[in-house]
């Protein structure tokens, strides 16, 4: 592989949705572009496409590639675009990763095969094969609840021995392991928080970025927290800001996450279509509960 490239990944990286038409039958590209513009205008530091929030597993092969390309086009070099790559076999992951690089993504977020789990040596072989096929950086996506692949903090840090693996998104929900990554292994790999309700802790503990689905609903609040906590180090003010963001994050973790994000976008006036079945819309009571949370945070437009 040619010279390894780098990417400036920091701050609030919004895990973006894939907008669909009202019948969920096709990708809604005009809404995708307006979603990117809205987030970038709000100060979001980067876009992470085709991950869990982006419903990657429901996309056709053609849609998957087009969504990455469309977000790259929409971002237009204003912020980095990290393309989520998830496949059940090595060749499939390589094809997606190479496509992401070819269309201009700044990095990929690499999910290990998500059926059954891999042992460490098999995982390292998988990650190495993908890394050797591209020259853009890799963010390893640690989400053991979905993949069945569970690594210690030391094993996660060891992935940085593979050239190109400089970052990881930790969606384990394990604050102790995240602490170890941020303190004992910070010289080896950059750990990003990826668990919504740990965002405040992760940033306070030194995470250089947070990959955050809720940021797509309330980007101004998310960026405000980053500026107050990570840049200004104003812990007292950040605690106040976190109260509403905690309530939003806690709600999303209490329901189907994608359904919650799609409902939240509609509630705040920026609908991105439905989630694809089998995911169902939020029940009326849950939608009303989320509306109250977002109203309390000042995020619902007056009718």
Secondary structure, 3 states (H helix, E strand, C coil): CCCCCCCCCCEEEEECCCCECCCCCCECHHHHHHHHHHHHHCCCCEEEECCCCCCHHHCCHHHHHHHHHHHHHHHCCCCEEEEEEECCCHHHHHHHHHHHHHHCCCEEEEECCCCCCCCHHHHHHHHHHHHHHCCCEEEEEECHHHHCCCCCHHHHHHHHHCCCEEEEEECCCCHHHHHHHHHCCCCCCEEEECCHHHHHHHHHCCCCEEEECHHHCCHHHHHHHHHHHHHCCCHHHHHHHHHHHHHHHHHHCCCCHHHHHHHHHHHCCCCCCCCCCCCCCCCHHHHHHHHHHHHHCCCCCCC
